[in-house]
């Protein structure tokens, strides 16, 4: 019976089936897939003579999209494996290395901040450490068809590995290692629960770079140059001491001495604070050599190339024969400056 003014719509079984098939067909076109991205790991300026450890970090993100037509959407299983090899910089034993030309800087990447050997991010392409990142995840409608997880990847350069690491061309130098084919993301989507596989499933690469800028740096220190006691200054009085300099390997340096508090680079003077009298003296890099100054007024500067370790440079002092002043203590303060 049909009520007046009422329209009844009926869907035929054939039409209902067609709509259902169309719905399934549309879902099949929406790809079920996962992807992974890794940010670069960039160490701040690395001073190799500091002896300090250096740290940096990056973010690794895994994203999966499950279409509405995924079988058993309420309980899909996502398994994936993230493997990392040595990178373009290579490796030395269990440590990866950053490269600048033929020079290497050891470092490593870790999955946690313990920086322990067991936490090194590795894989089959890293023979000394084959521990990749593995996950098996039950997604489902609670994730609205999307699964995302981020990992912090920790980088460390040990201070003990910096000995002898240098720069090139007297300039700050970038050491780097790039990851491409040896950084892989392998995943599988299914309704079966199983352990993550690093060899079966869909595999893509995970390109990123690790880099550090090694900087030129120098530190200097010097002891006192003492001429001891003298009765008269009728002949030259000599003394020696050492100046220590430590510069980044391969970095050229120059060391200048100023004229002190009472004279000039060409003629320094020690002063008696009580009488104001002066005693002339010279400093040179070799016994009785040219005065060590700032390169002006006939003076020279000490020069060298850093090795990364402490280098000792001799200070040769000479008080030439002159009129003997009033007995007392004569002093001067000289400032050493290193240029690099």
C-alpha positions, 0 to 999 in steps of 0.5 A: 500500500502506498500512502498519499504524498509518499515516495518510496525508494527501493535499491535493487540487489544489483545496484547495491552490489555495484555500489559496494564494489565501487566502494571497494574499488575506490579504496584499492586506489588509495595506496597503503604505504609507509615512508621514513625521513631523517634530518641531517645531524650537524655538530656545532664548531668542533675545536679539536684541541679542547679535548671535549666531547661533542654532541648533536642530534637528528630526528627520524620519522616513520609515517604509514597511511592505511587506506579504508580498504585495507584488509581487517583495518581494525587490526592491521600489522605494520612491521618495519626495519631501519638499517644504517651502514657506514656512510660515505665517510666509511668506518674504522672498526665500530666507529663511523668516520666523517671525511675531509679529503683524506682525513678522517674524524671518528664519530657515531650515531646512537639510538639513545643518549647512553652512547653505549656500544649496544646503542649504536644504530647499525645494520647488515651494512655495518659489520661491526654493529648489526643492530637496526631499529625494528618495530612491529605495530598494531595500528587500526581505527584508533589511529584513523588510518595513520601511524607516525613515530619519531625517534631521536638519533644521537650523535657523538664525537669523543674528545679522545678521537680528536687528537691530530684532527686538523683543518685544510688551507688554514681555514675552518674545514667541514667533515661530512658523511652522506647516507644513501643506499646504505641507509634503508627503510624496509616495511610490510603491511599485513594482518599477520603478526610477525617479527620485523624483517630487514630483508623482506618487504618494500625497501626505500632509501633514507638519505641524510648527512652528518657533518661537523666543522672543525675550527682553527684554534690556538692556546699559548702559555709561558713561564717567567724569563729570569736573569737571576742575580748580577753584580755588574753588567760589564758583560752580557747576561743570558737566560732562557725559558719556554713558551708553549703553543697548541694549535689545531693540526695543519694550522699555520700560526705566528707568535708576536711579543709586544714591547713590554711595559717600559720599552719597544719591540726593538728595545725592551726595558726592565724597571726598578719600581723604587728608583725608576731606573731601567735595564735594557734587554732582548728576547729572541727565538735563538741565542743572540738572534734577531729580536723577537717582536711583532715584525716591525722595527727589524724584529721577527715573529716565531712561526710554525704549524700546529700538530694538535699537541703542545709544542714548546718554543724557546725564549732566549733572553739577553741583557747586553753590557751597559751601565750598572744601575742601582741594586734592586729588582728590575721587572717587565711584563711582555704580552705574547699574542698568537695569530692563526 
